[in-house]
């Protein structure tokens, strides 16, 4: 019998099927200072949503404590029910067309130098909510000149027209997370398709070659190291510039189980590999999430390019 290809071979030593508790290197920072309170009050006053809250991000204390937040637009109810995600899902309300103005005002009041905007999926709309993204990018440009804008978008079900609306507004960074390896895609995010993610990232670079593209992976869902590296090579073939890799943390018992915890040195090795194959920037550590140190990466890459 022929041997299985490397990318499909599972090494039992790589998978801990019954992790009982978080290892000592998983330490969530709890911070409750002046900046944290001010950010919380501003988010509440303007009736905004943040992925920090909705997705139970482990870095909320650190980010809010430093006066930053990742804004979530298009409401707080997602039309998809990915097994790893704690954002509410169901039938969302109609779009709030005043939302871009409120978020842009918050960006100005916080004095942000780099704004990160993400959203729920809005699959009930052919445009996926893309016009809201485009309008918000332009309003941030108006109200906070010099602020770089990063948008973490859904796949818009592969719609080129919806993606073009966003790219025409010229974000500084177009982020779309593949989340996991192709072998787990249908199980972990049943309403998404790897082909949609590929189309989103490939077409974004074609529509605006000067815009940085970015994607992210979670690990600990049962994938193997060869599968991770193959996915990283896919992303580089799609001309993705920036990559984030972080440990999956199960929000509750009803969510997808954690199959293993990766050690810090494994994250370091993945970062080294990512840089070797051509990524311009890689953030890889247990608590890394999509927007972690996002501003620093853009600032450094722009400095290297002399822009």
Residue frames relative to the residue before (quaternion, step in Angstrom):
aa qw qx qy qz dx dy dz
X 1.0000 0.0000 0.0000 0.0000 0.00 0.00 0.00
X 0.4460 -0.6998 0.4797 0.2851 3.62 -0.80 0.94
X 0.5482 -0.6191 0.4561 0.3290 3.53 -1.17 0.66
X 0.5338 -0.6059 0.4768 0.3472 3.57 -1.17 0.61
X 0.5602 -0.5922 0.4404 0.3761 3.59 -1.08 0.62
X 0.6572 -0.5544 0.3421 0.3791 3.55 -1.11 0.73
X 0.6887 0.5177 -0.3110 0.4012 3.58 0.85 -0.93
X 0.7250 0.4139 -0.2478 0.4915 3.61 1.20 -0.37
X 0.5485 0.6359 -0.3938 0.3738 3.57 1.26 -0.15
X 0.2327 -0.7818 0.5665 0.1170 3.59 -0.78 1.01
X 0.2372 -0.7481 0.6059 0.1302 3.54 -0.87 1.00
X 0.4040 -0.7473 0.4627 0.2534 3.64 -0.37 1.15
X 0.6195 0.5635 -0.3481 0.4212 3.58 1.08 -0.62
X 0.6333 0.5547 -0.3310 0.4261 3.57 1.22 -0.46
X 0.7550 0.3963 -0.1893 0.4869 3.57 1.15 -0.55
X 0.1406 -0.7455 0.6482 0.0655 3.53 -0.89 1.04
X 0.2253 -0.8381 0.4833 0.1155 3.58 -0.13 1.27
X 0.7878 0.2599 -0.1515 0.5374 3.60 1.18 -0.28
X 0.0526 0.8064 -0.5869 0.0500 3.62 0.55 1.04
X 0.2952 -0.8081 0.4878 0.1478 3.58 -0.51 1.17
X 0.8143 -0.0053 0.0367 0.5793 3.58 0.99 -0.70
X 0.6146 -0.5519 0.4039 0.3932 3.53 -1.24 0.37
X 0.4610 -0.6857 0.4854 0.2858 3.58 -0.95 0.83
X 0.6896 -0.5260 0.3040 0.3943 3.60 -1.19 0.41
X 0.6561 0.5160 -0.3364 0.4361 3.62 1.13 -0.43
X 0.5903 0.4973 -0.3856 0.5055 3.61 1.27 0.07
X 0.1979 0.7785 -0.5612 0.1998 3.55 -0.11 1.31
X 0.2275 -0.7873 0.5634 0.1051 3.56 -0.44 1.24
X 0.3495 -0.7509 0.5259 0.1935 3.56 -0.81 1.04
X 0.1577 -0.7721 0.6112 0.0738 3.55 -0.80 1.06
X 0.0676 0.8068 -0.5792 0.0951 3.54 -0.58 1.17
X 0.0042 0.8081 -0.5865 0.0543 3.56 -0.78 0.99
X 0.2437 0.7890 -0.5236 0.2097 3.57 0.51 1.17
X 0.7845 -0.3185 0.2466 0.4715 3.55 -1.33 -0.27
X 0.6709 0.4965 -0.3098 0.4554 3.60 0.86 -0.90
X 0.6174 0.5466 -0.3427 0.4501 3.56 1.02 -0.81
X 0.6834 0.4909 -0.2865 0.4581 3.59 0.83 -0.98
X 0.6648 0.5066 -0.3090 0.4539 3.57 0.94 -0.87
X 0.6471 0.5071 -0.3210 0.4702 3.58 1.00 -0.80
X 0.6457 0.5194 -0.3147 0.4629 3.57 0.95 -0.87
X 0.6678 0.5027 -0.3009 0.4592 3.59 0.90 -0.89
X 0.6585 0.5121 -0.3128 0.4542 3.59 0.97 -0.84
X 0.6374 0.5254 -0.3218 0.4627 3.57 0.96 -0.88
X 0.6756 0.4895 -0.2852 0.4718 3.57 0.97 -0.90
X 0.6708 0.5271 -0.3059 0.4227 3.59 0.87 -0.95
X 0.7580 0.3632 -0.1997 0.5036 3.58 1.00 -0.76
X 0.4236 -0.7368 0.4392 0.2911 3.58 1.31 0.29
X 0.3294 0.7536 -0.4925 0.2847 3.54 0.91 1.00
X 0.3068 -0.7037 0.6020 0.2199 3.52 -1.34 0.29
X 0.1002 -0.7748 0.6195 0.0768 3.56 -1.13 0.64
X 0.5093 -0.6293 0.4842 0.3318 3.55 -1.10 0.68
X 0.4994 0.6543 -0.4123 0.3905 3.57 1.25 -0.44
X 0.7370 0.3905 -0.2103 0.5100 3.56 0.94 -0.95
X 0.7158 0.4988 -0.2730 0.4053 3.54 0.71 -1.16
X 0.7702 0.3247 -0.1790 0.5190 3.61 1.01 -0.77
X 0.4254 -0.7318 0.4439 0.2940 3.60 1.29 0.28
X 0.0806 0.8356 -0.5371 0.0826 3.58 0.86 0.96
X 0.4466 -0.7171 0.4628 0.2684 3.62 -0.82 0.91
X 0.6770 0.4922 -0.2880 0.4653 3.58 1.26 -0.30
X 0.3250 0.7829 -0.4902 0.2028 3.60 1.23 0.17
X 0.6606 0.5153 -0.3223 0.4406 3.59 0.87 -0.87
X 0.6676 0.5043 -0.2957 0.4611 3.57 0.93 -0.92
X 0.7133 0.4605 -0.2677 0.4556 3.58 0.82 -1.00
X 0.6839 0.4592 -0.2976 0.4825 3.59 0.84 -0.92
X 0.6239 0.5505 -0.3346 0.4425 3.55 1.09 -0.66
X 0.7085 0.4018 -0.2525 0.5223 3.57 1.21 -0.48
X 0.5828 -0.6356 0.3490 0.3669 3.58 1.29 0.23
X 0.6163 0.5126 -0.3720 0.4681 3.59 1.14 0.52
X 0.0086 -0.7787 0.6273 0.0000 3.54 -1.28 0.42
X 0.3439 -0.6970 0.5828 0.2371 3.56 -1.24 0.47
X 0.2762 -0.7961 0.5215 0.1341 3.55 -0.42 1.26
X 0.1937 -0.7655 0.6051 0.1017 3.55 -1.05 0.83
X 0.1292 -0.8206 0.5560 0.0270 3.55 -0.63 1.15
X 0.7068 0.4441 -0.3691 0.4087 3.54 -1.43 0.06
X 0.6902 -0.4592 0.2653 0.4923 3.57 1.19 0.57
X 0.4638 -0.6812 0.4923 0.2802 3.56 -1.30 -0.21
X 0.6124 0.4927 -0.3635 0.5001 3.57 1.25 0.46
X 0.2351 -0.7989 0.5455 0.0947 3.56 -0.65 1.16
X 0.4399 -0.6964 0.5005 0.2664 3.57 -1.09 0.69
X 0.6796 0.4140 -0.2944 0.5292 3.59 1.27 -0.06
X 0.2455 -0.7611 0.5854 0.1331 3.55 -1.25 0.45
X 0.0290 -0.8200 0.5711 -0.0236 3.58 0.49 1.20
X 0.5305 -0.7012 0.3902 0.2731 3.55 -0.89 0.97
X 0.6722 0.4935 -0.2956 0.4661 3.59 1.22 -0.34
X 0.6923 0.5491 -0.2403 0.4017 3.56 1.21 -0.59
X 0.3104 -0.7739 0.5296 0.1557 3.56 -1.02 0.86
X 0.4284 0.6798 -0.4816 0.3497 3.60 1.25 0.15
X 0.5611 -0.6155 0.4325 0.3454 3.59 -0.99 0.82
X 0.0885 -0.7898 0.6035 0.0651 3.57 -1.11 0.64
X 0.3489 0.7099 -0.5540 0.2596 3.52 -1.20 0.59
X 0.6976 -0.4040 0.3438 0.4816 3.55 -1.10 -0.73
X 0.2638 -0.8069 0.5067 0.1504 3.62 -0.40 1.16
X 0.5481 -0.5729 0.4865 0.3671 3.52 -1.32 0.26
X 0.6758 -0.4658 0.3595 0.4439 3.57 -1.29 0.13
X 0.6352 -0.5488 0.3806 0.3879 3.57 -1.20 0.49
X 0.3400 -0.7086 0.5865 0.1956 3.53 -1.16 0.72
X 0.2281 -0.8267 0.5013 0.1153 3.60 -0.16 1.25
X 0.6019 0.5257 -0.3687 0.4747 3.59 1.27 -0.04
X 0.4588 0.7238 -0.4250 0.2915 3.57 1.25 -0.30
X 0.6486 0.5213 -0.3530 0.4279 3.68 0.82 -0.79
X 0.6426 0.5243 -0.3312 0.4499 3.58 0.99 -0.77
X 0.6681 0.5011 -0.3071 0.4563 3.60 0.91 -0.88
X 0.6620 0.4936 -0.3133 0.4690 3.59 0.95 -0.84
X 0.6567 0.5075 -0.3169 0.4591 3.59 0.92 -0.87
X 0.6248 0.5232 -0.3345 0.4733 3.59 1.04 -0.73
X 0.6471 0.5127 -0.3195 0.4650 3.59 1.01 -0.80
X 0.6156 0.5402 -0.3414 0.4612 3.59 1.01 -0.78
X 0.6681 0.4867 -0.3002 0.4761 3.58 0.96 -0.86
X 0.6792 0.4953 -0.3051 0.4475 3.60 0.85 -0.91
X 0.6795 0.4641 -0.2863 0.4909 3.59 1.11 -0.63
X 0.3615 -0.7614 0.4678 0.2659 3.56 1.29 -0.26
X 0.2131 0.8307 -0.4937 0.1440 3.57 1.09 0.67
X 0.3117 -0.7198 0.5903 0.1906 3.53 -1.17 0.70
X 0.7713 0.1105 -0.0702 0.6228 3.57 1.27 -0.40
X 0.1148 -0.8049 0.5815 0.0298 3.58 -0.67 1.12
X 0.1507 -0.7749 0.6095 0.0728 3.55 -0.96 0.94
X 0.0612 -0.8035 0.5915 -0.0268 3.55 -0.76 1.14
X 0.0183 0.7813 -0.6237 0.0137 3.56 -0.84 0.96
X 0.2014 -0.7901 0.5669 0.1178 3.61 -1.21 -0.10
X 0.5216 -0.5341 0.5417 0.3863 3.47 -1.42 0.01
X 0.5373 -0.5577 0.4935 0.3958 3.57 -1.33 0.01
X 0.0929 -0.7738 0.6243 0.0530 3.55 -1.09 0.77
X 0.0184 -0.8647 0.5013 -0.0251 3.54 0.59 1.21
X 0.5529 0.6065 -0.4064 0.4016 3.60 1.22 -0.20
X 0.6916 0.4230 -0.2565 0.5263 3.59 1.29 -0.29
X 0.5095 -0.6536 0.4587 0.3206 3.63 -0.89 0.84
X 0.7229 0.4167 -0.2464 0.4930 3.59 1.10 -0.68
X 0.4141 -0.7573 0.4326 0.2606 3.59 1.27 0.03
X 0.6279 -0.5302 0.3415 0.4561 3.60 1.26 0.20
X 0.3154 0.7949 -0.4733 0.2112 3.61 1.27 0.16
X 0.6252 0.5484 -0.3747 0.4098 3.67 0.91 -0.68
X 0.6134 0.5391 -0.3545 0.4554 3.61 1.10 -0.63
X 0.6168 0.5350 -0.3360 0.4695 3.59 0.99 -0.81
X 0.6917 0.4965 -0.2881 0.4382 3.57 0.78 -1.06
X 0.6671 0.5000 -0.3042 0.4609 3.57 0.92 -0.90
X 0.6534 0.5197 -0.3152 0.4513 3.59 0.98 -0.82
X 0.6149 0.5385 -0.3525 0.4557 3.60 0.93 -0.81
X 0.6944 0.4805 -0.2798 0.4568 3.58 0.85 -0.96
X 0.6586 0.5058 -0.3209 0.4555 3.61 1.00 -0.75
X 0.6121 0.5209 -0.3555 0.4771 3.60 1.07 -0.64
X 0.6180 0.5365 -0.3402 0.4633 3.58 1.00 -0.78
X 0.6710 0.5091 -0.2935 0.4521 3.58 0.99 -0.87
X 0.7881 0.3834 -0.1690 0.4509 3.55 0.77 -1.11
X 0.7935 0.1639 -0.0833 0.5801 3.61 1.11 -0.59
X 0.1120 -0.8297 0.5445 0.0512 3.60 0.46 1.20
X 0.7659 0.3385 -0.2659 0.4776 3.54 -0.99 0.85
X 0.5637 0.5786 -0.3911 0.4410 3.59 1.25 -0.25
X 0.3162 -0.7313 0.5678 0.2069 3.58 -0.80 0.97
X 0.2368 -0.7927 0.5552 0.0852 3.55 -1.06 0.83
X 0.0822 -0.7755 0.6260 0.0084 3.54 -0.87 1.08
X 0.0872 -0.7959 0.5978 0.0394 3.57 -0.79 1.00
X 0.1878 -0.7528 0.6262 0.0776 3.53 -0.91 1.05
X 0.0554 -0.8706 0.4880 -0.0279 3.53 0.03 1.34
X 0.5075 -0.5826 0.5137 0.3729 3.57 -1.27 0.29
X 0.6516 -0.5443 0.3517 0.3944 3.60 -1.23 0.04
X 0.3167 -0.7702 0.4952 0.2475 3.62 1.29 -0.14
X 0.5198 -0.6609 0.3842 0.3814 3.59 1.23 0.58
X 0.6988 -0.5051 0.2523 0.4393 3.53 1.08 0.81
X 0.4084 0.7435 -0.4544 0.2718 3.60 1.26 0.12
X 0.3441 -0.7398 0.5461 0.1897 3.58 -0.66 1.12
X 0.6266 0.5532 -0.3357 0.4343 3.58 1.02 -0.78
X 0.6685 0.4846 -0.3033 0.4757 3.59 0.93 -0.88
X 0.6470 0.5164 -0.3208 0.4603 3.57 0.93 -0.85
X 0.6379 0.5447 -0.3290 0.4338 3.58 0.96 -0.84
X 0.5882 0.5684 -0.3694 0.4410 3.61 1.06 -0.68
X 0.6840 0.4785 -0.2791 0.4747 3.56 0.94 -0.92
X 0.6995 0.4818 -0.2824 0.4459 3.57 0.81 -0.98
X 0.6026 0.5624 -0.3582 0.4384 3.60 1.10 -0.58
X 0.6449 0.5031 -0.3160 0.4808 3.59 1.21 -0.47
X 0.3399 -0.8099 0.4257 0.2175 3.57 1.37 -0.01
X 0.0034 0.7673 -0.6388 0.0564 3.59 0.25 1.23
X 0.5340 -0.6086 0.4691 0.3527 3.57 -1.22 0.33
X 0.7814 0.0946 -0.0405 0.6155 3.55 1.18 -0.68
X 0.1454 -0.7510 0.6391 0.0795 3.56 -0.97 0.94
X 0.0500 -0.8164 0.5741 -0.0375 3.54 -0.44 1.28
X 0.1250 0.7425 -0.6552 0.0619 3.54 -1.08 0.81
X 0.2905 -0.7961 0.5127 0.1379 3.56 -0.60 1.15
X 0.3344 -0.7050 0.5819 0.2291 3.56 -0.96 0.86
X 0.3326 -0.8026 0.4228 0.2578 3.58 1.33 -0.45
X 0.8194 -0.0941 0.1043 0.5558 3.61 0.74 -0.99
X 0.6663 -0.5028 0.3660 0.4114 3.57 -1.29 0.11
X 0.6613 -0.5335 0.3382 0.4047 3.62 -1.12 0.53
X 0.6303 0.5714 -0.3388 0.4017 3.59 1.02 -0.77
X 0.7500 0.3610 -0.2034 0.5156 3.61 1.16 -0.54
X 0.4015 0.7770 -0.4379 0.2080 3.55 1.28 -0.26
X 0.7313 0.4475 -0.2596 0.4445 3.58 0.68 -1.06
X 0.6621 0.5035 -0.3093 0.4610 3.58 1.11 -0.57
X 0.7272 0.4497 -0.2377 0.4609 3.56 0.93 -0.95
X 0.7911 0.0726 -0.0179 0.6071 3.58 1.00 -0.83
X 0.2010 -0.8764 0.4289 0.0871 3.49 0.48 1.37
X 0.7293 0.4203 -0.2475 0.4799 3.62 1.09 -0.57
X 0.6246 0.5124 -0.3378 0.4830 3.56 1.29 0.15
X 0.2202 -0.7655 0.5903 0.1306 3.55 -1.28 0.34
X 0.5361 -0.6213 0.4702 0.3248 3.55 -1.03 0.85
X 0.6243 0.5510 -0.3356 0.4404 3.59 1.05 -0.75
X 0.6225 0.5274 -0.3446 0.4644 3.61 1.07 -0.68
X 0.6506 0.5093 -0.3167 0.4658 3.57 0.97 -0.86
X 0.6332 0.5252 -0.3292 0.4635 3.56 0.96 -0.82
X 0.6646 0.5052 -0.3099 0.4550 3.59 0.86 -0.95
X 0.6409 0.5408 -0.3275 0.4353 3.58 0.96 -0.86
X 0.7366 0.4284 -0.2415 0.4643 3.58 0.76 -1.01
X 0.6531 0.5050 -0.3181 0.4661 3.59 0.95 -0.81
X 0.7099 0.4634 -0.2679 0.4577 3.58 0.84 -0.96
X 0.5806 0.5733 -0.3778 0.4377 3.59 1.11 -0.61
X 0.6823 0.4747 -0.2870 0.4763 3.58 0.92 -0.88
X 0.6358 0.5196 -0.3283 0.4669 3.60 1.07 -0.66
X 0.6853 0.4950 -0.2832 0.4530 3.58 0.96 -0.88
X 0.8005 0.0320 0.0198 0.5981 3.59 1.04 -0.75
X 0.1970 -0.8394 0.4942 0.1108 3.61 0.28 1.22
X 0.6773 0.5138 -0.2970 0.4348 3.59 1.12 -0.59
X 0.5890 0.5704 -0.3685 0.4382 3.59 1.25 -0.19
X 0.4479 -0.6780 0.5134 0.2759 3.58 -0.91 0.90
X 0.1593 -0.7674 0.6111 0.1112 3.58 -0.99 0.80
X 0.1241 -0.8061 0.5777 -0.0319 3.51 -1.10 0.83
X 0.0280 0.7867 -0.6167 0.0025 3.57 -1.15 0.56
X 0.2228 -0.7944 0.5559 0.1014 3.56 -1.27 0.31
X 0.1915 -0.7663 0.6068 0.0885 3.51 -1.27 0.64
X 0.2437 -0.6953 0.6501 0.1859 3.53 -1.24 0.63
X 0.1193 -0.7727 0.6153 0.1009 3.59 -1.10 0.60
X 0.6112 0.5409 -0.4164 0.4006 3.54 -1.22 0.59
X 0.5508 0.6303 -0.3734 0.3998 3.57 1.32 0.20
X 0.6911 -0.4505 0.2843 0.4885 3.57 1.30 -0.06
X 0.4628 0.6735 -0.4424 0.3694 3.57 1.31 0.11
X 0.3776 -0.6927 0.5558 0.2621 3.57 -1.27 0.24
X 0.6596 -0.5120 0.3682 0.4089 3.55 -1.24 0.35
X 0.6394 0.5045 -0.3519 0.4613 3.66 0.89 -0.72
X 0.6403 0.5181 -0.3306 0.4608 3.60 1.02 -0.73
X 0.6222 0.5268 -0.3386 0.4698 3.59 1.01 -0.78
X 0.6927 0.4827 -0.2877 0.4521 3.58 0.81 -0.96
X 0.6219 0.5244 -0.3424 0.4702 3.59 1.06 -0.66
X 0.6483 0.5030 -0.3151 0.4769 3.58 1.04 -0.78
X 0.6198 0.5298 -0.3358 0.4716 3.57 1.03 -0.74
X 0.6550 0.4955 -0.3162 0.4748 3.59 1.00 -0.76
X 0.5781 0.5563 -0.3704 0.4682 3.59 1.12 -0.63
X 0.6847 0.5032 -0.2860 0.4429 3.56 0.81 -1.03
X 0.6500 0.4916 -0.3218 0.4819 3.58 1.00 -0.72
X 0.6247 0.5289 -0.3373 0.4650 3.59 1.06 -0.71
X 0.6747 0.4579 -0.2813 0.5059 3.57 1.22 -0.53
X 0.4823 -0.7134 0.3789 0.3391 3.57 1.38 0.23
X 0.2627 0.7518 -0.5473 0.2573 3.56 1.07 0.76
X 0.3551 -0.7813 0.4884 0.1582 3.58 -0.86 1.03
X 0.8070 0.1984 -0.0446 0.5544 3.58 0.93 -0.97
X 0.0713 -0.8055 0.5883 0.0085 3.57 -0.95 0.90
X 0.1080 -0.7604 0.6354 0.0797 3.56 -1.11 0.76
X 0.0509 -0.7797 0.6241 0.0043 3.58 -1.05 0.84
X 0.1001 0.8093 -0.5698 0.1011 3.58 -0.74 1.04
X 0.5983 -0.5707 0.4363 0.3550 3.53 -1.31 0.35
X 0.4007 -0.6765 0.5623 0.2562 3.57 -0.97 0.87
X 0.0729 -0.7719 0.6311 0.0233 3.55 -0.97 0.94
X 0.4095 -0.7456 0.4788 0.2171 3.56 -0.57 1.18
X 0.3911 -0.7542 0.4722 0.2350 3.63 -0.55 1.12
X 0.7846 -0.0898 0.0804 0.6081 3.60 1.09 -0.73
X 0.6918 -0.4868 0.3304 0.4187 3.56 -1.25 0.18
X 0.6478 0.5250 -0.3351 0.4387 3.60 1.12 -0.44
X 0.6103 0.5571 -0.3480 0.4428 3.58 1.26 -0.20
X 0.7277 -0.4147 0.3124 0.4481 3.55 -1.34 0.20
X 0.4482 -0.7256 0.4470 0.2697 3.61 -0.80 0.93
X 0.4655 -0.6179 0.5478 0.3184 3.53 -1.27 0.46
X 0.2640 -0.7862 0.5413 0.1382 3.56 -0.77 1.03
X 0.7849 -0.1410 0.0698 0.5993 3.57 1.17 -0.52
X 0.3627 -0.6767 0.5896 0.2508 3.51 -1.35 0.34
X 0.3207 -0.7359 0.5660 0.1878 3.54 -0.88 0.97
X 0.4423 -0.6955 0.5056 0.2549 3.54 -1.05 0.81
X 0.6609 -0.5270 0.3478 0.4055 3.62 -1.14 0.53
X 0.6608 0.5116 -0.3229 0.4443 3.59 0.97 -0.78
X 0.6017 0.5407 -0.3635 0.4621 3.61 1.17 -0.47
X 0.6292 0.5121 -0.3282 0.4838 3.57 1.06 -0.74
X 0.6344 0.5288 -0.3283 0.4585 3.58 1.00 -0.80
X 0.6520 0.5133 -0.3131 0.4620 3.57 1.00 -0.82
X 0.6478 0.5036 -0.3216 0.4726 3.59 1.02 -0.74
X 0.6125 0.5335 -0.3466 0.4691 3.59 1.06 -0.69
X 0.6561 0.5155 -0.3056 0.4588 3.56 0.90 -0.95
X 0.6544 0.5070 -0.3093 0.4680 3.58 0.98 -0.86
X 0.6452 0.5379 -0.3198 0.4383 3.58 0.96 -0.87
X 0.6665 0.4811 -0.2976 0.4856 3.57 0.97 -0.82
X 0.6225 0.5525 -0.3375 0.4397 3.59 1.06 -0.72
X 0.7443 0.4024 -0.2360 0.4779 3.61 0.95 -0.79
X 0.7359 -0.5149 0.2096 0.3865 3.56 1.22 0.28
X 0.4172 0.6714 -0.5126 0.3354 3.61 1.15 0.16
X 0.4633 -0.6865 0.4862 0.2787 3.57 -1.04 0.76
X 0.7901 0.0194 0.0209 0.6123 3.58 1.15 -0.62
X 0.0106 -0.7864 0.6176 -0.0087 3.58 -0.99 0.86
X 0.0939 -0.7369 0.6671 0.0562 3.55 -0.99 0.96
X 0.1417 0.7984 -0.5667 0.1459 3.58 -0.53 1.15
X 0.3501 0.6886 -0.5534 0.3114 3.56 -0.45 1.29
X 0.7172 -0.4848 0.2689 0.4222 3.60 -1.13 0.48
X 0.8034 0.2932 -0.1528 0.4951 3.62 0.80 -0.93
X 0.3597 0.7275 -0.5073 0.2899 3.60 1.19 0.33
X 0.0281 -0.7550 0.6551 0.0047 3.52 -1.11 0.88
X 0.7806 -0.4068 0.2037 0.4286 3.58 -1.27 0.33
X 0.7842 0.3408 -0.1754 0.4880 3.57 0.87 -0.91
X 0.3968 0.7383 -0.4741 0.2696 3.59 1.26 0.08
X 0.8441 -0.0457 -0.0381 0.5328 3.58 -0.75 1.15
X 0.2001 0.8258 -0.5068 0.1454 3.56 1.15 0.62
X 0.6643 0.5177 -0.3093 0.4416 3.57 0.92 -0.86
X 0.6396 0.5445 -0.3246 0.4348 3.56 1.01 -0.83
X 0.6577 0.5159 -0.3210 0.4452 3.58 0.95 -0.86
X 0.6695 0.4941 -0.3061 0.4625 3.59 0.92 -0.88
X 0.6447 0.5289 -0.3233 0.4473 3.57 0.92 -0.88
X 0.6902 0.4786 -0.2874 0.4604 3.58 0.89 -0.94
X 0.6706 0.4933 -0.3101 0.4591 3.60 0.92 -0.84
X 0.6446 0.4964 -0.3316 0.4775 3.58 1.03 -0.67
X 0.6237 0.5319 -0.3423 0.4593 3.57 1.06 -0.71
X 0.6550 0.5168 -0.3094 0.4562 3.58 0.98 -0.85
X 0.7080 0.4370 -0.2536 0.4934 3.56 1.12 -0.68
X 0.4708 -0.7041 0.4179 0.3286 3.56 1.32 -0.03
X 0.5496 0.6027 -0.4003 0.4177 3.58 1.17 0.56
